[in-house]
């Protein structure tokens, strides 16, 4: 049944790519910087209401950077599942170039929006960290399955 898990995993990864594309498109296609700004301001205020986190990020800039990191997490996770053999450097490059394309498009096509190098750094970081975390989980699961097969073989049984 190994093929079933692989198909399911690729389906989830494809959904992650779609989610990332939709999130990125929604943020990029917003013709005015006011909507993302209001969302960031609202999140910043919401952090002050959550007990135990010390108010969270207190500045617009801190929330914006955090959201830019989170924006590319689905893409990084999806890349880890879809192309694990390509490696972290490849995934980081994909996230970087997607961000450069997005920021270039924003700067050229949306006069009220500005392209920012800090967005490129934060988006790339989000994708790279997500890829690395997913790759680590996949490696550990693979090692665990290999150990299970080895133990089962020693006991004269087979496992999938």
RAQUIKA-V220990 format. One record per pair of residues at least 6 apart in sequence whose ideal C-beta (glycine too) atoms are under 6 Angstrom apart, sorted by the first residue. I is the first residue (numbers start at 0). J is the second residue. D is the distance in whole Angstrom. If there is no record, write none. Layout:
i,j,d
I,J,D
I,J,D
//
This chain:
i,j,d
0,159,6
8,80,5
12,77,4
12,80,4
12,81,5
15,73,4
15,76,5
15,77,3
16,77,4
18,73,5
19,73,4
19,74,4
22,70,6
27,101,5
27,105,6
29,35,6
30,109,6
31,111,5
32,111,6
32,112,5
39,59,6
39,62,5
39,63,5
42,62,5
43,62,5
46,54,6
46,55,3
47,54,5
56,62,5
64,121,5
67,118,5
67,121,4
67,122,5
68,121,5
68,124,6
68,125,4
71,94,5
71,122,5
71,125,4
71,126,4
72,125,5
72,129,4
74,126,5
75,126,4
75,129,3
75,130,4
76,129,5
76,133,5
78,90,4
78,130,5
79,130,5
79,133,3
79,134,5
87,130,6
87,131,6
90,130,4
91,127,4
94,123,5
94,126,3
95,123,5
98,119,5
98,122,4
98,123,6
102,114,4
102,118,6
102,119,6
105,112,5
105,114,5
106,114,3
147,158,6
148,158,5
151,158,5
//
